[in-house]
Amino acid sequence: MEEQALKNLLEQVRAGEVDTDAALARLRTLPFESVGNFAHLDQHRALRCGFPEVVFGQGKTPDQVVQISKRLAESNDRVLVTRVSAEMYAQIGNRLPEMTYHPLPRVLILDRAADQPRKPGILIASGGTADMPVAEEAALTAELMGNQVERAYDVGVAGLHRLLNRLEQLQSARVVVAVAGMEGALPSVVGGLVSAPVIAVPTSVGYGASFQGLAALLTMLNSCATGISVVNIDNGFGAGYLAALINRLG
């Protein structure tokens, strides 16, 4: 249950529109709610953290994703399911008609607050076009959390003039997410150009010695540029979520 929904429920009780027993029944599910014998949903998370529990679709069955998503949607205006393959969506799309599938980042989204104003301040940059699936996962996560996101894709260090062409945009951001595979140098360059926090996201894009993103991860962890934090390989969701929290403070 989100904070506004809880406020509305309490107002309805005060106005006599909902009796106390009915309100109590709805509040019982706040700490967590069981779904079948496979999930215990943290329905209290939106109140504690400002955003509902997010579903990791990979490894779950299509029916589990449907049941969890529907139960979350009963209590929240925003639902995010990550790592949903096209094959899985083909099986569940007609059962979740309110949700929108984004095939590039493989995310499934419910956003009943899409018409609300969004807070500017987040820029997401990618080294190459091949990094866009991870970058878009970050962008859509931050947008769902109420932010206006600017994108600067395919601005990697092999053509540095492309990044420098976006310098004004970079330096006006409150937080920058830098997504890169291969050698993973982009966050270090960005970190030397901006005063805002930089969230570095290594991707698994690259040839053999990139070791599925390990090379980029180690480069980012060893950056000599200041103000850089690093998330896990291909973790666009984690970067977008962190960027949204930082932007909320500004």
NUVEXGU-450323 format. One record per residue: residue in three letters; y, x, z of N, C-alpha, C in turn. Coordinates in steps of 0.001 Angstrom, whole numbers, plus 500000, padded with zeros to 6 digits. Example, Ala and Ser with C-alpha at 12.3 -4.5 7.8 and 13.67 -1.06 7.14 Angstrom:
ALA494310513190507800495500512300507800496700513200507800/SER497750512850507080498940513670507140500030512900507870/
***
This chain:
MET498806500843500000500000500000500000501240500875500000/GLU502168500601499073503400501360499013504415500825500012/GLU505413501635500337506372501296501385507079499978501112/GLN507495499755499863508214498522499545507319497306499715/ALA506040497460499357505100496336499519504925495993500994/LEU504872497017501852504748496773503287505995496093503832/LYS507164496534503374508410495882503800508429494415503387/ASN507985494149502158507953492761501674507022491906502520/LEU505870492480502895504922491734503728505529491410505084/LEU506194492375505692506813492132507003507936491101506912/GLU508698491143505828509751490141505624509151488741505474/GLN508006488661504775507342487363504596506830486813505924/VAL506342487713506794505902487282508121507096486777508920/ARG508205487490508884509404487093509625509952485763509135/ALA509839485549507812510350484300507248509366483138507384/GLY508185483406507917507182482360508084506424482019506817/GLU506563482851505785505870482593504518504425483071504543/VAL504117484034505419502755484547505588502443484524507075/ASP501290483940507459500970483904508890500428485258509346/THR500415485459510649500062486765511198498616487150510902/ASP497716486181510884496317486504510600496148487019509174/ALA496847486394508231496765486846506835497365488242506684/ALA498486488475507381499106489797507324498197490853507938/LEU497568490492509066496662491428509721495490491782508807/ALA494979490789508092493862491038507178494255492026506088/ARG495484491916505609495946492848504572496185494236505143/LEU496644494324506393496945495616506996495688496371507428/ARG494581495666507588493346496330508014492891497393507024/THR493226497208505770492770498153504745493719499341504583/LEU494771499419505396495746500501505238495138501895505407/PRO494373502175506472493882503554506620492994503984505455/PHE491954503221505161491132503484503981490336502240503647/GLU489873502189502425489145501023501940487906501494501182/SER486756500966501557485503501356500920485328500619499599/VAL484850501354498614484518500778497311483051501087497052/GLY482223500043497090480795500257496943480309501247497986/ASN479363502090497589478871503136498492479250504522497985/PHE480336504568497159480671505834496515482107506304496730/ALA482970505496497334484365505918497498484995505278498729/HIS485869506029499378486691505529500485488141505816500117/LEU488836504805499639490194504992499122491197505125500255/ASP492054506111500122493116506356501105494309505468500755/GLN494248504216501169495308503268500840496572503502501663/HIS496518504421502602497668504740503441498509505871502843/ARG497997506504501765498631507732501289500039507508500748/ALA500264506383500084501602506118499556502637506028500673/LEU502232505483501829503149505401502962503400506780503567/ARG502351507596503651502490508926504264503171509917503339/CYS502793509896502078503173510971501152504120510530500039/GLY504326509234499885505254508750498870504629508469497520/PHE503302508676497401502615508408496137501159508090496446/PRO500576507118495723499197506717496027498181507820495716/GLU496969507621496214495869508535495901495660508587494393/VAL495428509792493878495195510005492450493701510189492222/VAL493211509636491123491777509641490830491463510758489838/PHE490477511585490169489961512612489265488767512001488538/GLY488958511693487249487953510943486516486708511720486161/GLN486866513011485933485732513838485530484650513834486607/GLY483412513625486198482308513598487150481999512226487702/LYS482879511261487480482628509892487908482056509098486740/THR481322508040487056480823507165486008481938506235485549/PRO481847505692484342482871504747483896483054503580484861/ASP481961503044485398482068501910486312482772502304487603/GLN482528503500488102483226503960489305484723504075489069/VAL485111504611487920486538504731487600487180503352487526/VAL486505502402486924487044501043486812487220500425488198/GLN486203500489489025486276499852490348487361500495491211/ILE487428501820491204488445502507492000489846502173491493/SER490034502191490183491357501918489600491811500502489911/LYS490903499542489786491266498151490072491653497967491531/ARG490912498602492426491209498454493851492547499111494197/LEU492830500264493606494129500898493833495265500044493278/ALA495037499427492121496071498620491478496397497353492266/GLU495468496899493104495732495719493937496774496008495009/SER496903497279495406497803497640496496498971498515496079/ASN498979498989494824500003499938494390500520499575493003/ASP501792499864492777502392499632491459502139500780490491/ARG501654501912491025501404503085490186500006503614490466/VAL499262503838489387497919504408489503497785505494488441/LEU497232506628488842497021507742487920495569508192487996/VAL494922508230486830493560508759486729493604509940485764/THR493218511125486226493226512307485378491823512601484856/ARG491768513467483844490504513927483254489618512756482806/VAL490208511892482018489469510768481426489222511109479962/SER487994511338479599487678511693478217487860510488477306/ALA488006510748476017488121509665475042486869508809475049/GLU485725509437475271484454508695475309484427507740476502/MET484914508200477651484954507317478810485937506170478578/TYR487116506483478040488099505420477829487577504362476874/ALA486808504768475876486236503793474933485354502785475661/GLN484779503186476777483904502296477537484656501437478550/ILE485824501894479009486491501202480115487827500584479746/GLY488383500914478583489732500474478234489924498972478304/ASN488936498201477815489086496740477819488932496148479211/ARG488449496935480162488309496462481541489545496790482383/LEU490438497615481832491672497995482528492861497750481595/PRO493107496491481241494116496198480216495537496554480610/GLU495816496669481905497171496991482370497479498481482259/MET496449499287482083496634500737482119496750501308480706/THR497518502390480586497770503026479292497067504378479253/TYR496369504623478154495641505891478002496450506853477137/HIS496562508092477609497244509152476871496185510185476477/PRO495788510208475215494625511014474820494833512522474902/LEU496040513020474651496241514469474663495992515060476055/PRO496649514565477102496371515094478443495189514412479134/ARG494625513396478481493459512677479006493758512008480354/VAL494866511291480434495214510585481657495353509094481390/LEU495062508327482422495132506871482380496154506453483423/ILE497132505644483012498281505372483876498574503877483976/LEU498837503443485205499439502134485467500818502388486050/ASP501840501798485447503204501989485941503959500674485842/ARG503969499922486940504689498654486977506169498875487294/ALA506553500123487559507948500440487875508586501243486744/ALA508075501085485538508554501900484408510018501663484084/ASP510557500495484473511949500187484149512929500705485202/GLN512420501362486245513300501883487291513993503164486818/PRO515212503445487336515903504686486964515088505914487364/ARG515138506945486534514394508179486811515373509313487134/LYS514968510160488036515831511248488491515682512460487576/PRO516768512947486987516686514135486130516498515395486962/GLY516108516490486283516036517763486986514805518596486696/ILE513796518028486025512555518759485772512468519148484300/LEU512162520408484056511907520898482711510507521483482661/ILE509747521092481649508409521632481464508365522398480153/ALA508007523687480254507949524566479087506514525022478871/SER506119525118477619504784525636477312504900526843476394/GLY503965527781476578503966528959475734503614528635474298/GLY502598527816474107502160527459472767501831525991472653/THR501623525548471425501238524158471190499894523844471836/ALA499002524828471863497680524624472450497734524374473953/ASP498860524705474598499020524457476029499526523051476332/MET499825522278475285500432520964475487499582519975476288/PRO498251519954476165497489519013477004497758519187478496/VAL497816520438478944498099520703480355499564520394480677/ALA500467520774479772501892520504479983502174519007480052/GLU501521518242479201501737516792479208501148516131480448/GLU500058516672480970499535516158482234500576516332483329/ALA501237517482483340502304517728484310503482516782484088/ALA503880516626482832505049515802482509504818514340482879/LEU503663513807482517503388512395482799503235512139484293/THR502687513112485013502595512979486469503986512894487087/ALA504862513809486697506224513822487251506991512563486866/GLU506793512083485644507467510854485221506972509650486015/LEU505677509581486260505141508475487035505676508478488460/MET506038509661488947506593509777490297508102509562490326/GLY508666509064489223510061508644489214511054509649488681/ASN510580510609487899511460511658487395511664511571485888/GLN512817512013485463513108512189484040512747513622483678/VAL511852513794482718511324515117482396511791515553481015/GLU512316516767480947512642517377479660511496518305479266/ARG511246518421477960510147519229477464510666520313476521/ALA510088521509476647510385522615475735509048523270475406/TYR508429522815474329507082523262474001507094524319472901/ASP506090525191472944505923526279471974507111527230472008/VAL507424527725473199508542528669473375508044529958474035/GLY506847530394473642506229531549474278506912532867473973/VAL506466533909474675507166535195474635506947535951473325/ALA505979535540472516505786536207471228506972535971470289/GLY507740534921470571508978534638469832510058534303470845/LEU510541535307471538511408535107472700512681534342472360/HIS513137534453471110514366533761470710514222532239470847/ARG512990531742470744512777530292470899513085529851472321/LEU512689530658473295512977530351474693514456530506474993/LEU515059531577474493516477531820474753517361530746474125/ASN516861530113473090517593529001472471517687527804473409/ARG516824527773474419516834526684475412517436527142476740/LEU518190528230476738518652528820477985519506527857478806/GLU520416527165478173521276526218478910520443525129479565/GLN519456524641478824518564523606479351517756524146480537/LEU517256525370480412516500525993481496517351526147482750/GLN518560526626482581519398526949483729520024525719484385/SER519926524579483742520437523345484353519348522574485099/ALA518096523011485004516995522313485662516953522633487151/ARG516489521678487945516293521914489375514951522581489647/VAL513997522360488761512687522987488878512095523105487474/VAL511444524235487208510847524475485895509341524654486058/VAL508574523972485223507137524186485144506873524984483878/ALA506264526169484021505991527046482887504486527128482676/VAL504028526625481527502601526496481236502230527475480131/ALA501233528333480384500885529335479372499451529812479541/GLY498836530084478398497528530723478385497682532158477918/MET496677532655477156496702534039476664496973535002477830/GLU498047535820477728498348536775478797499183536153479915/GLY499721534939479699500409534221480765501742534787481187/ALA502510535352480247503765536025480604504956535076480747/LEU504849533863480223506010532969480176506681532749481527/PRO505956532441482619506641532199483895507478533382484383/SER506997534610484141507772535780484568509107535852483840/VAL509088535578482546510328535601481765511268534494482245/VAL510723533301482423511543532175482901512104532487484284/GLY511279533061485144511722533377486505512878534354486536/GLY512984535197485503514101536127485436515361535555484830/LEU515304534277484420516447533646483767517082532515484572/VAL516362531990485573516835530785486264516918531016487767/SER517719530186488426517829530233489892516976529164490555/ALA516355528310489755515527527226490279514100527710490527/PRO513334526994491356511920527332491530511170527195490203/VAL510204528071489987509358528024488800507914527814489240/ILE507281526807488687505868526538488956505076527022487756/ALA504232528022487968503468528633486888502093527975486780/VAL501724527619485551500432526974485309499650527788484277/PRO498631528510484687497795529201483700496872528211483004/THR496661528391481712495720527527480999494543528354480509/SER493487527679480149492266528340479675492332528672478191/VAL493516528558477591493697528870476174493689530391475977/GLY492892530872475026492886532298474735491539532768474227/TYR491505534014473793490269534615473294489454535185474462/GLY488352535851474137487341536249475117487846536881476393/ALA488672537907476291489114538623477490490139537850478309/SER490511536661477859491351535808478713490524535188479828/PHE489176535216479669488261534716480697488608533302481152/GLN488798532413480162489070530994480419490258530776481353/GLY491274531599481223492497531420482004492654532364483169/LEU491608533132483480491704534050484621492746535138484376/ALA492831535629483147493825536663482840495239536142483071/ALA495508534924482596496836534332482797497111534084484276/LEU496103533632485001496261533393486439496638534675487170/LEU495944535771486877496231537038487551497610537570487182/THR497999537397485918499348537803485512500408537058486319/MET500232535751486444501225534938487156501257535259488648/LEU500090535504489234500048535853490661500698537200490925/ASN500677538074489940501238539417490100502626539575489502/SER503287538463489215504610538523488602505604539242489517/CYS506469540047488902507530540701489678508779539835489735/ALA508810538735488998509932537801489077509832537007490370/THR510961536685490958510964535953492230511046534452491985/GLY510689533697493001510819532242492928509712531548492169/ILE508560532222492003507458531648491237506307531281492173/SER505806530071492036504560529668492690503544529373491593/VAL502269529492491908501225529388490896500192528340491325/VAL499825527454490402498750526501490655497492526960489917/ASN496441526211490064495145526590489500495130526475487969/ILE494134527056487364493993527053485910493877525613485405/ASP494697525276484416494707523950483768495131522816484701/ASN495724523136485844496095522088486808497496521555486534/GLY497650520870485410498936520260485096499338519215486110/PHE498371518442486588498663517411487589499297518024488830/GLY498687519094489350499216519713490562500625520241490370/ALA500895520793489189502236521312488907503251520181488807/GLY502891519105488122503798517968487989504097517315489318/TYR503074517214490167503250516615491488504190517468492334/LEU503957518783492339504810519680493120506249519667492600/ALA506406519647491280507754519586490712508483518320491143/ALA507763517212491190508363515943491625508802516015493081/LEU507991516631493930508372516765495350509607517641495499/ILE509664518739494748510833519621494821512084518897494312/ASN511938518176493216513089517469492646513583516367493578/ARG512679515809494346513057514762495307514000515298496381/LEU513902516592496666514747517201497716516174517451497243/GLY516371517526495917517676517899495368518698516789495435/
***
